[in-house]
Amino acid sequence: MRLIVATAAIVSALGWGDASAHQTAVDDRIVARLIAPTDGIVASRSATATVLVTRRGRPARTTRPRVRFASGGTVVVAAGRPVSGRGRYSVRFRLPVAGVWSYRITIGNATAGTGRVQAEVDSRLPGSNAYPICANAGAFWPTMTLAIDFGSAWVACKERGALARFDLTTSRTSAVLQLGGSDLIAVTTGFGSVWALDGSSDRLNRIDPERNAVVARINLGRGKAYNVWTGAGAVWVADDGTGEMVRIDPAVNAVVARIAVGNGPADLVFQGTTAWIINHRDLGLVQLDALTNSARLLATIPGDAPERIAWAAGHLWITGRGTDLLEVDPSTGTVLRTVDIGASGIDVVALGDTLWVPARNSATDTRGFPTMEALRRVDARSATVAASIVATGLLDVHGLVVDERGVWLADNTSGVLYRVAN
């Protein structure tokens, strides 16, 4: 049995004026301890713990205890109910996200015990490693909350206005940077820095990973900042309001160009000094020359809302809401092949000739939610699905990155970071 002993707090019947009153106060103290369930606590699942209440070291019958659990601004309150045996109470609760939760046991208006419990990750992706991260996706679903670099996973905790650093060696959160704002929507790395985008203030934060400190705050001006990338010697931010790509020079930490690319720029991919941008509203595939800051429309891409793009095997690969995985000629914008991945793709990343696509089912696709039915591994040479991992429960994808260690998925609804080996 896993016993979590509460820090003792005293609930006393206080007397005044003589030694006997003082002795009564000490003898009448009430202490509450929480005993976690023998099979542990799993995030998002109901759990039942036992609260033991004693006075003078003996089981005591009191007012029903209440337990208040708290973690990262989320609070869960559960009331105890008497069970067999004097001073024993059963407490049923559900902690929505994994990680360490502090708790306080109160009897009446007084604190009788405090402590911490660990809620384990509710892994919903078979064969993956799963780790607890922040669960702050909010009602507007971000698509780039994850970056992997500097030995860490960097996670944008959107509604908290915080950037969490998760150490990949120790599998623990090593730092949390409070950046302010209420819409920390995207994060990427490049030029020896971490870049975190606050959509509520149209501000780009530059972070030094050696010091875990903000070294520059860049005002992006008008518009609705959406996502952030690095490539072709610059940092780039999509302006969803003006239909522009905003170019930031990392040497001076300032905006140096705004390039019109169409309605709804959502994602881009680089090859050298050329970038390709996919627009989710006008469905345009746009080619951008980073040497001249000029853009031209290549083609209109079929699908309801193509919005994610990657490069593999010499071609572009595009997916999105109501869109299969499309292989596209980077010179002409012609669709060469279509890969059936399910109803649609939430995102796509590539490493070498392998693509990873979290796919939706048809019911989810009509609503546009980022909820994954299965993770597809696609061979870019043959344009076929080589393997699929089916999610066992609700799993939202708000960030997707691939490196030599595997493909990483950030679920900022349930607060879980997944890694699937290549």
VMD Tcl script that draws the C-alpha trace (Angstrom):
set ca {
  {0.00 0.00 0.00}
  {1.33 3.43 -0.96}
  {1.01 5.62 2.15}
  {1.21 9.37 1.79}
  {1.53 10.87 5.25}
  {0.07 14.31 5.67}
  {1.92 17.06 7.43}
  {0.21 17.37 10.80}
  {-1.87 20.45 11.53}
  {-3.61 21.04 14.83}
  {-7.34 21.52 15.30}
  {-7.61 22.46 18.96}
  {-10.16 23.28 21.60}
  {-8.17 26.18 22.99}
  {-8.43 27.18 26.66}
  {-7.01 30.23 28.39}
  {-5.22 31.12 31.61}
  {-3.79 27.93 33.16}
  {-1.58 24.92 32.51}
  {-4.53 22.52 32.27}
  {-5.96 24.51 29.37}
  {-2.64 24.25 27.53}
  {-2.54 20.50 28.11}
  {-6.06 20.12 26.73}
  {-5.06 21.96 23.55}
  {-2.19 19.56 22.96}
  {-4.15 16.42 23.76}
  {-7.15 17.37 21.63}
  {-5.31 17.86 18.37}
  {-6.86 16.26 15.30}
  {-4.57 14.93 12.57}
  {-5.71 13.67 9.15}
  {-3.71 11.44 6.82}
  {-4.45 10.49 3.23}
  {-3.83 6.93 2.07}
  {-3.69 6.72 -1.73}
  {-5.34 3.77 -3.52}
  {-3.18 0.65 -3.75}
  {-3.31 0.70 -7.56}
  {-2.22 4.35 -7.69}
  {-3.85 7.42 -9.18}
  {-4.20 7.74 -12.95}
  {-5.09 11.08 -14.48}
  {-8.67 11.37 -15.81}
  {-9.76 8.19 -14.01}
  {-11.80 7.96 -10.83}
  {-9.81 7.04 -7.73}
  {-10.78 6.32 -4.15}
  {-8.48 7.18 -1.25}
  {-8.89 6.77 2.49}
  {-8.60 9.56 5.03}
  {-7.66 8.52 8.58}
  {-8.57 10.98 11.33}
  {-7.08 10.71 14.81}
  {-7.20 12.62 18.08}
  {-4.59 11.96 20.73}
  {-3.26 9.26 18.42}
  {-6.55 7.34 18.39}
  {-9.22 7.08 15.67}
  {-11.69 9.94 16.02}
  {-15.20 10.55 14.77}
  {-15.46 14.09 13.45}
  {-17.19 16.26 10.91}
  {-16.66 14.75 7.49}
  {-13.30 15.79 6.08}
  {-12.94 17.59 2.79}
  {-9.89 17.23 0.54}
  {-8.83 20.01 -1.81}
  {-6.40 18.97 -4.57}
  {-4.57 21.66 -6.57}
  {-2.14 21.66 -9.50}
  {-1.23 24.43 -11.94}
  {-4.33 26.48 -11.22}
  {-6.72 23.51 -11.42}
  {-8.63 22.63 -8.24}
  {-10.56 19.46 -7.38}
  {-12.57 19.19 -4.15}
  {-13.87 15.93 -2.73}
  {-15.84 15.19 0.44}
  {-15.23 12.17 2.65}
  {-17.91 9.70 3.66}
  {-17.72 7.40 6.67}
  {-16.72 3.79 6.12}
  {-16.36 0.87 8.53}
  {-14.11 1.72 11.43}
  {-14.00 4.83 13.58}
  {-12.09 7.74 12.03}
  {-12.01 6.24 8.52}
  {-13.44 8.10 5.54}
  {-13.58 7.25 1.87}
  {-12.81 10.02 -0.65}
  {-13.65 9.57 -4.33}
  {-12.12 11.99 -6.84}
  {-10.77 12.40 -10.35}
  {-7.63 14.41 -11.14}
  {-7.88 15.58 -14.76}
  {-4.17 15.82 -15.59}
  {-1.01 13.94 -14.69}
  {1.66 15.31 -12.40}
  {2.11 16.26 -8.76}
  {-0.98 17.53 -6.95}
  {-0.83 19.16 -3.53}
  {-3.74 18.51 -1.18}
  {-5.18 19.99 1.98}
  {-7.54 18.12 4.31}
  {-9.95 20.30 6.26}
  {-12.29 19.38 9.10}
  {-14.79 22.14 9.64}
  {-12.87 25.33 8.89}
  {-9.50 24.08 10.06}
  {-6.67 22.36 8.22}
  {-5.93 18.90 9.61}
  {-3.36 17.67 7.08}
  {-1.49 18.51 3.91}
  {0.63 16.59 1.43}
  {1.16 15.67 -2.20}
  {0.09 12.86 -4.51}
  {1.28 11.84 -7.96}
  {-1.25 11.34 -10.74}
  {0.23 9.04 -13.35}
  {-0.21 9.59 -17.07}
  {-3.25 8.06 -18.70}
  {-1.48 6.88 -21.86}
  {-3.80 6.51 -24.84}
  {-1.24 5.62 -27.49}
  {-0.11 1.97 -27.31}
  {3.63 1.36 -27.45}
  {4.55 4.98 -26.71}
  {6.34 6.66 -23.85}
  {4.08 9.16 -22.11}
  {5.00 12.07 -19.85}
  {2.97 14.71 -17.99}
  {2.93 18.25 -19.39}
  {0.63 21.26 -19.03}
  {-3.01 20.95 -20.01}
  {-3.91 24.45 -21.15}
  {-5.02 24.18 -24.78}
  {-8.16 26.25 -24.28}
  {-11.14 26.55 -26.59}
  {-9.14 27.74 -29.62}
  {-6.90 24.85 -30.58}
  {-3.23 25.65 -31.16}
  {-1.24 23.57 -33.66}
  {2.40 24.25 -32.73}
  {2.73 24.00 -28.95}
  {5.83 21.77 -29.09}
  {9.52 22.15 -29.97}
  {12.33 19.68 -29.30}
  {15.83 21.14 -28.85}
  {18.58 21.81 -26.34}
  {17.95 18.43 -24.67}
  {14.40 19.43 -23.84}
  {10.82 19.52 -24.99}
  {9.49 23.08 -24.95}
  {5.74 23.23 -24.44}
  {3.54 26.31 -24.87}
  {0.97 26.30 -22.05}
  {-1.44 28.49 -23.97}
  {-3.96 29.82 -21.46}
  {-1.42 30.08 -18.63}
  {0.87 32.30 -20.69}
  {3.74 30.00 -19.70}
  {6.47 28.10 -21.49}
  {7.40 24.80 -19.83}
  {10.79 23.15 -20.32}
  {10.68 19.36 -20.02}
  {14.09 17.71 -19.58}
  {14.30 14.65 -21.86}
  {17.04 13.05 -19.75}
  {15.31 13.22 -16.37}
  {11.74 13.13 -17.77}
  {10.80 16.05 -15.54}
  {9.78 19.66 -16.02}
  {12.95 21.60 -15.25}
  {11.71 25.17 -15.71}
  {8.53 27.16 -16.28}
  {8.81 30.63 -17.78}
  {5.88 32.94 -17.11}
  {5.73 35.01 -20.29}
  {2.41 36.72 -19.65}
  {-0.56 37.01 -21.96}
  {-3.38 34.54 -22.32}
  {-2.65 33.06 -25.72}
  {0.85 31.55 -25.86}
  {0.01 29.72 -29.04}
  {3.25 28.46 -30.62}
  {6.92 27.68 -30.00}
  {9.91 26.85 -32.18}
  {13.71 26.95 -31.99}
  {16.54 28.32 -34.10}
  {19.56 30.66 -34.01}
  {20.53 29.32 -30.58}
  {17.23 30.41 -29.09}
  {13.69 29.37 -28.27}
  {10.92 31.50 -29.80}
  {7.49 31.63 -28.13}
  {4.57 33.44 -29.72}
  {1.82 35.21 -27.76}
  {-1.16 35.67 -30.06}
  {-3.08 37.90 -27.64}
  {-0.46 40.67 -27.75}
  {1.13 39.90 -31.14}
  {4.45 39.57 -29.35}
  {7.30 37.18 -30.04}
  {9.48 36.20 -27.06}
  {13.10 35.18 -27.59}
  {14.46 32.90 -24.86}
  {18.06 32.01 -24.06}
  {17.99 28.25 -23.23}
  {21.25 28.50 -21.27}
  {19.68 30.87 -18.75}
  {15.98 30.07 -19.22}
  {15.49 33.80 -19.61}
  {13.73 36.10 -22.05}
  {16.34 38.16 -23.91}
  {14.03 39.99 -26.33}
  {10.35 40.80 -26.76}
  {9.50 41.65 -30.34}
  {6.36 43.60 -31.19}
  {4.86 42.22 -34.40}
  {2.48 45.10 -34.94}
  {-1.02 44.80 -36.34}
  {-2.79 41.55 -37.09}
  {-3.40 38.15 -35.52}
  {-0.17 36.25 -34.98}
  {-0.77 32.55 -35.49}
  {2.33 30.32 -35.80}
  {6.12 30.66 -35.81}
  {8.97 29.02 -37.78}
  {12.70 29.47 -38.42}
  {14.37 29.03 -41.80}
  {16.14 30.80 -44.67}
  {18.09 32.97 -42.22}
  {15.07 34.42 -40.45}
  {12.20 33.87 -38.03}
  {8.73 33.86 -39.60}
  {5.28 34.44 -38.10}
  {1.97 33.94 -39.87}
  {-0.46 36.85 -39.57}
  {-3.91 35.30 -39.81}
  {-5.58 38.69 -39.88}
  {-3.72 40.36 -42.74}
  {-2.77 37.27 -44.74}
  {0.94 38.02 -44.49}
  {4.13 36.27 -43.49}
  {6.03 38.47 -41.05}
  {9.82 38.23 -41.33}
  {11.95 38.87 -38.23}
  {15.72 39.35 -38.43}
  {17.27 37.49 -35.46}
  {20.36 39.70 -35.67}
  {18.40 42.80 -34.65}
  {15.26 41.22 -33.12}
  {12.94 43.27 -35.29}
  {10.38 42.90 -38.06}
  {12.05 43.59 -41.42}
  {9.35 42.59 -43.92}
  {5.67 41.73 -44.26}
  {4.86 39.63 -47.34}
  {1.32 39.12 -48.63}
  {0.66 35.40 -49.22}
  {-3.14 35.05 -49.31}
  {-6.03 34.34 -46.99}
  {-5.24 32.09 -44.02}
  {-1.52 31.22 -43.97}
  {-1.29 28.17 -41.70}
  {2.00 26.35 -42.25}
  {5.20 26.50 -44.27}
  {8.23 24.42 -45.11}
  {11.71 25.46 -46.25}
  {14.24 24.19 -48.74}
  {17.22 26.53 -48.76}
  {16.00 30.07 -49.42}
  {12.63 28.93 -50.79}
  {9.53 28.42 -48.66}
  {6.13 26.96 -49.52}
  {3.08 28.22 -47.63}
  {-0.32 26.56 -47.43}
  {-3.42 28.69 -46.80}
  {-6.35 27.05 -45.05}
  {-8.99 29.56 -46.25}
  {-8.31 30.30 -49.92}
  {-6.58 26.86 -50.31}
  {-3.61 28.51 -51.99}
  {-0.16 26.95 -52.20}
  {2.26 29.87 -52.30}
  {5.97 29.87 -53.09}
  {8.09 32.46 -51.29}
  {11.57 33.59 -52.31}
  {13.40 34.57 -49.13}
  {16.13 36.38 -51.13}
  {13.68 38.89 -52.57}
  {10.78 38.63 -50.08}
  {8.44 37.97 -53.00}
  {5.64 35.41 -53.16}
  {3.60 33.86 -55.96}
  {0.61 31.55 -56.06}
  {1.52 28.10 -57.40}
  {-1.82 26.31 -57.22}
  {-5.12 25.87 -55.44}
  {-5.01 22.67 -53.39}
  {-8.07 20.38 -53.24}
  {-9.67 19.75 -49.85}
  {-11.84 21.52 -47.32}
  {-9.02 23.21 -45.42}
  {-5.48 22.07 -46.28}
  {-3.37 23.54 -43.47}
  {-0.25 21.46 -42.75}
  {2.76 20.86 -44.99}
  {6.03 18.89 -44.95}
  {8.91 17.99 -47.30}
  {9.92 14.40 -48.05}
  {11.44 12.51 -51.01}
  {11.83 15.71 -53.02}
  {8.14 16.65 -52.86}
  {5.65 18.57 -50.75}
  {3.11 16.70 -48.64}
  {-0.06 18.49 -47.59}
  {-3.01 17.56 -45.37}
  {-5.70 19.21 -43.26}
  {-9.40 19.21 -42.50}
  {-11.34 17.32 -45.15}
  {-8.06 16.59 -46.92}
  {-6.19 13.33 -47.44}
  {-2.40 13.28 -47.56}
  {-1.44 14.84 -50.90}
  {1.92 14.51 -52.64}
  {2.52 17.76 -54.53}
  {5.09 18.83 -57.12}
  {7.02 21.76 -55.56}
  {7.58 23.42 -58.94}
  {4.04 23.43 -60.28}
  {1.75 22.67 -57.33}
  {0.31 19.67 -59.17}
  {-1.06 16.86 -57.00}
  {0.92 13.76 -57.93}
  {-0.54 11.12 -55.60}
  {-3.12 10.88 -52.84}
  {-2.64 8.70 -49.75}
  {-5.79 7.54 -47.96}
  {-5.09 8.20 -44.29}
  {-8.69 8.27 -43.04}
  {-11.04 11.23 -43.01}
  {-8.27 13.84 -42.78}
  {-4.90 14.70 -41.27}
  {-4.38 16.90 -38.24}
  {-0.70 17.53 -38.97}
  {2.26 16.05 -40.85}
  {6.00 15.87 -40.19}
  {8.81 14.11 -42.03}
  {12.20 12.60 -41.33}
  {14.01 11.31 -44.40}
  {11.51 9.42 -46.52}
  {9.13 8.73 -43.63}
  {6.05 10.83 -42.89}
  {4.00 10.81 -39.69}
  {0.35 11.87 -39.86}
  {-2.12 11.94 -36.94}
  {-5.45 11.22 -38.66}
  {-9.02 12.07 -37.70}
  {-12.15 10.00 -38.14}
  {-15.11 11.35 -40.14}
  {-17.13 12.42 -37.10}
  {-14.26 14.51 -35.74}
  {-13.36 15.92 -39.14}
  {-16.76 17.60 -39.59}
  {-16.20 19.54 -36.35}
  {-12.56 20.31 -37.03}
  {-11.32 19.09 -33.65}
  {-7.66 18.00 -33.39}
  {-8.69 14.62 -31.96}
  {-6.66 11.75 -33.36}
  {-8.09 8.40 -34.38}
  {-4.73 6.88 -35.36}
  {-1.12 7.83 -35.98}
  {-0.11 6.84 -39.53}
  {3.44 6.18 -40.65}
  {3.69 6.76 -44.41}
  {6.47 5.70 -46.76}
  {7.02 8.70 -49.04}
  {8.65 6.63 -51.81}
  {5.70 4.29 -52.26}
  {3.04 6.71 -50.99}
  {1.53 4.00 -48.79}
  {0.62 3.74 -45.11}
  {3.29 1.49 -43.61}
  {1.90 1.30 -40.06}
  {-0.85 2.69 -37.84}
  {-1.21 3.09 -34.09}
  {-4.83 3.47 -33.01}
  {-5.54 5.71 -30.02}
  {-7.36 3.94 -27.17}
  {-9.11 7.08 -25.97}
  {-9.45 10.82 -26.49}
  {-6.12 12.15 -27.74}
  {-5.77 15.68 -29.12}
  {-2.72 16.75 -31.11}
  {-1.60 20.36 -30.56}
  {2.06 19.88 -31.41}
  {3.95 17.39 -33.59}
  {7.73 17.04 -33.97}
  {9.98 14.29 -35.31}
  {13.68 13.74 -34.65}
  {16.10 10.83 -34.46}
  {14.51 9.63 -31.20}
  {11.03 9.35 -32.67}
  {7.87 11.31 -33.28}
  {6.58 13.49 -30.44}
  {2.94 14.49 -29.91}
  {1.76 17.13 -27.45}
  {-1.79 16.70 -26.13}
  {-2.47 19.93 -24.29}
  {-6.05 18.94 -23.52}
  {-5.13 15.96 -21.32}
  {-1.62 17.21 -20.50}
  {0.41 14.39 -22.03}
  {3.56 14.32 -24.17}
  {3.92 11.12 -26.23}
  {6.98 9.69 -27.94}
  {6.78 6.92 -30.52}
  {10.11 5.43 -31.61}
  {10.98 5.67 -35.30}
}
mol new
graphics top color blue
foreach p $ca { graphics top sphere $p radius 0.5 }
foreach p [lrange $ca 0 end-1] q [lrange $ca 1 end] { graphics top cylinder $p $q radius 0.2 }
display resetview
